Amino acid sequence: MAAQLQTHSSPARAAQLQTGAVPGTTDGLPGTGRSRILLSPPHIGEEEQKFVREAFETNWIAPLGPNVDAFEAELAAYTGSKGAVALSSGTAGIHQALRLLGVGPGDRVLCSSLTFVASVNPIMYQGAEPVLIDSDEATWNMSPAALERALAESKREGRLPKAAVVVNLYGQSADMLPLLELLDAYGVPVVEDAAESLGATCSGRSSGTLGRFGVYSFNGNKIITTSGGGMLVSDDLEALEKARFWATQARDQAPHYQHSEVGYNYRLSNILAGVGRGQLRVLDERVNARRAVFDRYREALGGIEGVSFMPEAPYGRSTRWLTALTVDPAAAGITTEQLIARLADENVESRPVWKPMHRQPLYGKCAYYPHEEGTSVSDRLFEQGLCLPSGSSLSESDQDFVIGILLHALNA
């Protein structure tokens, strides 16, 4: 069924989109001067420059200083968490959280399978064993049904998990309340991997604040960025102080360099924290911009047979960090791999959804619990999933160009 392109009033304009021929682009052919359209580029403004300039002028450029302190306090206030520790990456935050929970060699840690590898690698840093949990169709996040089977089996084996890393995909929180109810019943604490969901909500709370610990990422492709960086949040202020201590090489309070514990070089610099402070001030604007990008894609493509967009769960608000959809090749007559290639031919970046961890060479031998016996949701999402350019600075002209390529490829 062909989609009606209601975002444009002119029939001629719709025809241009359907053929990929948008004025000023020489019919969308490669090498015509159009800049590459990126998946999720950084979006920097004036506020960031002010804070960075202050850091240079005051010579506060090390991994401590007023921007770091203020960024931690401001992000904690935004999310409603009691405290925060600025770190060099979201990966560092997950690692610190697992160590704070006492995860060590021989322990089991549950983790979402449909995620980026950085969610799982810190489990290995601690010498523990990942146990991978499927997604559900309604949220694309951790399946309560799969989690319940994993917990029951772990109890029968006498090896309850030491922790669970619950991932929030593509700007949407997992359905945390039923997951927490299950995990609490077995005494398993939660690390909420909210690397992709800062600014989202779940049951009236900020994504990342429902577990024992929450972790955000400020990588260059995230909804706000510090170039590279992360934040660990919690209501456990004593634990956060321990994380802050470990993150600065665990240097003891002594007049000389003394170390009684293993530490890490995980702190965020005062310069990058200044970038983060400026970005945080426009986070809500960035969320609204990405949601608008999603809405335009859905309006243009949502009526095409075989095309389905990632649903927004009723318990919260997604940031739509990336516009993610699935394409059923049997109904649409084209695969996601072919669509990615068509877009690449026109200098447009797109990506498949994350390759599930249970299909990765590194983690393929780990225990995996599908949503239902014989039904793996994350496998289908990987095989049919596609992420489109979604940046908050994406112009309507560039988005029209992307939509036109897709309409033409989908014969809509």
N, C-alpha and C positions, 0 to 999 in steps of 0.2 A: 504494500500500500504506500503510495507516494505521500511524502510529507508536504503540508502546506506551509510555505515560508512566510509566516505572519509577521516576522520582525521587519519586513520591508513592504512599503505600500505599493511600489512600482512593479508591474509585471516584468518590465524590461530588466529591472534590478534583480529580480528573482531569477530570470533567465541567465543573467551574467553569473550569478552565484552557482547555478546548476552546472554551468560549463566551466567554472573556474576562471571565467573571464571578467575580472574586476578592473575598472578603469585605472590606468596608471601602472598596471602590472604586466603589460604585453601578454595578455591572456594567461598569466600565471606561469609562464614557461621559465625553466631554470636559467640562471645567468642573466636576468633582465634588470638587475639592480635592486630588487627587493631584499631587504635584510632578512637574515634567518629568523624565523619565528620560533622562539624557544619555549620549552615546556613550562618552566617556572623560574624566570630570571629574578634576581634581586631587584627591589624597588626602593631606591634611596632618595631622601629628600633633604631639606635644609636643616632640620633639627639635629640630625646626626652630626653634621659638620660642626655645629656649635659646640656640642659636647666633646668631640674629638679635638677641636681647636683648644678648648680649655685644658684638655689633658696635655697637649704639647706645650702650651704656654706656662703651665704649672710644673712641667717635667714629671707628671705622674703617668708613666708609660709601663710600669711593671705590673705583675699580676696581683695588684692590690691598689687601693686608692679610692677616692670619693665616688667615681663613676661605678666601680664594682659594688661598693656598699649601697649606693642609691639604686642601682639596677636590681639588686637582690630585694631591697625593701619595696620598690615599686612593683616588681612582678608578683611578690607575695601579696601585696595589697590588691592587685588586679584579680588574682585568682582566688583570693580568700584563704590562702594558706597562711599558717602562722610564721613560716620562715622559708628561706631559700638560700641555696649556695650556687654561685655562678661557677661554671666549669668549662673546660676546653671543648667539650662535645656532649651530646646526648648519650653516646656510648659510655663515656666516663661516668655519667650520672647513673646509668643502669648498673655499671660495675660497682660503684660505691654503694648503691642501695643493696645489692646482693651481699656484699661483704658486711654491711651493717646488720643484715638479717642472719648472719652466721653461716651463709652457704659456703660449703667447702668440699674437698674431695670425697667422692662417693655419694654425695647428695643428689636427689632428683629435683629438678626445677621445671615446672610446667611453663609452656610458652606458646603463643599463637604461632601457627605454621605459616599463615599467609602474612608475611612481613618482610622487611629488609633484614639482611643478615646481622646488622648491628644490634638487633633485639636479642639475638641468641648467643653471639660470640662471648659476651661477658659471663655467661653461664660456664663456658669452657675456661675462661680466664681463672675462675675459681675452682677448676678441677671437677665440676659437677656434671651431671648427665641431663641433657635436655629431653623433655617429654613433650611432644608436639601435638597441639590441639587444633582441630579444623575450625572453619568459620560456619556461620549460618547464612541463609539466603537473605534474611530480613535486614541484616546489618553489615554483612561482609566481615564482621569481627567474630571474636571467639564464641563458639557454639556452647551454650549451657548444657545441651544434651551430651555432646562429646566430652565436656569437662566432667560431668557427673559420672560417666563410665570410667574415665581415667582415675578419678578419685576413689571410686568403689574398688577398682582393681588394685590400686596402690595399697588400699587398706587391707585387702585380702592377702596381699603379698607381704604385709608388715613393713612397707617402705613408703610412708606418706611423704609427699613432696615437702621440701624445705621452704619453697616460695613459689609464686606464680607471677610470670610477666605477662600482663594483659595488654595487648597492643590496640591502639585506636587508629584505624586506617583512614587515609585520605581526607582527614579533617573531621571524621565522625567518631564520637565516643562509642566504645563497646557498651553493651547493655549491662552496666556495672552492678545494679542492684541484685538481680538473680545470680550473677557470677559471684558476688561477694557473699551472698547467703550460702551458696554451696561451699565456697572456700572457707568461710568462717566456721561452718559446721565441722570441718575437718582440721581446723586450726592452722590453715595455710595462709600466711600473709601475702599481700599483693603489692607488686611494683607495677604502677600504671605507666606504660610506655606511651606518653602523649606527645612524642616527637613531632607527629603530624597533625596534632589537634589543638594546639594552643588557640584559645578564643572560642572553642566549642563548649557546649554545655551538656550535662547529663543529669536528669532529675533535679533541675534547679541549681546545680552546682557546676563549677568550672571543671572541664575535662582535666584530668591529672591530679585532682584533689580528693578522690574517693578511696584510693588505696592507702596503704601505710606510707608509701613513697610515690611521688610522681616525677616524671622526667620529661623535659622539653628540649627540643633541638632548635638551634639558630644557624643551621647550615645555610649555605648560600641559596638553596632552592626552597627554603621554608617560607611560611607566610610572613614572618619577620626574621631578619637575619643579623648576625654579628660577623659575617664572613664565615666563621666557624665558631661554634660554642654551644653550650647547653646549660640547663638549670635543674637542680635537684630540689624538690619542694617536699615539705612534710609539716605536720603539726608537732612532731617530736623534735624539739629544739636541741635537746642533748645529743641526739643522733646526728643532727645537722652539724653541730660543732665538731663532732668526731670526723665527719666527712670533710669538713673544711681543713682540719688538721692533717688528714691523710693526703689531701689534694695538694698540699705544699710540702711534699716529701716527708711528712710526719716529723718535722723538726721539733725537738723538745724545747721547753722553756729553759734555756741555759745560756750562759755567757759565751759558750763555744758551740760549735756545730756538733750536736748530739742527737742520736736517733735510736729509739728503743723499739720502734715498729716499722714495718715496711710501708712506705708511702709512695706517692705518685706525683708526677708533674702535670696536674690536672686543672690548675686554676686559669681563669679567664683574665686577659690583660685589661688594664684600665682604659686603654684606647678602644678595644672592641666592646667593652661594656658601655662606653659612650655611644657607640653606634646602636647598641641594643636599647639604650634609654630613648633615643630619638625614634627608633622603630616602634617601641611599645606605645608611644603617644598616638600613633596612627593605626594601631592594630585593628580597632573596630572598623575603620575605613577600609583597611585591606580585606577584612572578612566580607564586608558588604560588596566590595568590588569583585571578589572571586565568586560570590554567590550570584552576582549579576551575570558574570561570564557563563556560569553553569546554566542559568535560566535561559540565556540566548541560545546555547547549544541545544537544550532540551526542547525549546520552542521550534527550532529549525529541524531537528532530527528525531524528535520523540515519537513521531507518527510512522516512522519507517519500520516495516515488518522485520523482525529479527534484532532490532536495536533496543536495548534496555539500559536505562541509567541506574547507577548506584542509588538505592532508595535512601530517603532521609527518615531515620527512625523517629517514632512519635515521642520518645522520652527526652529528646534534646534537640539542639540546633547544631548542624554541621557548618564548618567553615567553608566547605567545598575547596579545600586546599588544592586538590586536583580534581578536574572533571573526569570521572571514571565511568565507563559504560561497558557493556558486553555486546558482542555481535555474534549471533547464531549463524554460522555459515550456511546451514541448510535452508534457513529462511531468507537470509540477506543475499546469498549468492556470492559471498566474498568472505575471506578470513581476515582476522585482525592483522596477521603478518602481511597480507597483501595491502591492507589499508595503511599500515605503517610505512611500507615501501612506497606507496603512492604519495603519501605526505612527504617523505624524505626526498623524493624526486622533485618536489616543489619547494625544497628548502624549509620544510616545516618539521620540527622535532615533535615526536610523540613516543610513547613507551607502552609496552605491555604492562599489566599489573605485576606485582611482585611474584617471582617464582617461589612457590611454597618451599619451606625449609626441608620438608620430607622428600622433596625431589632434588635437593642439592647434593652434589657429590660428598660434601663435608658432613652432612647430617642425614643422609639417606638411610642409615642403619638405626637411627633413633626410633624409639616407640612413637607411633602416630595413631591418634584416635579420630576417625572421620565423624562427620556430623551424624550419620546413621551408618550402620553396618552396610558396606557395599556402596555408600553414597558419599563421595568426597566433594564438598562444595568448593573448597579452595582449588582443587584441580580444574574444575569447570571454569571458575573465574579466571584462572591463569590462562587457560587455553582460549578463552573467548574475550578476555578483558583488554581494554585499551584506555590509556590516559591521554587527554588532549591538552594543547597549550592552554594554560589556566592562570597566567600571571595577573596580578592586580594592575599592571601597567599595560596589559594587552589592549590595543586599540580596536574599536569596532571594525575599522577597515581590515585590519589583520585577521580578526575573527571571521569576518565575512569571507575572506580568502580561504581560510581553513574550512569553513562550512561549505563553500562552493566545491572544493576538492572532494569532500566527503559525499555531497549530494551526487556529484557526477560518478564517483566510484560505486555508490550504492544504487545507481540508476533510479534515483528518486525524482 
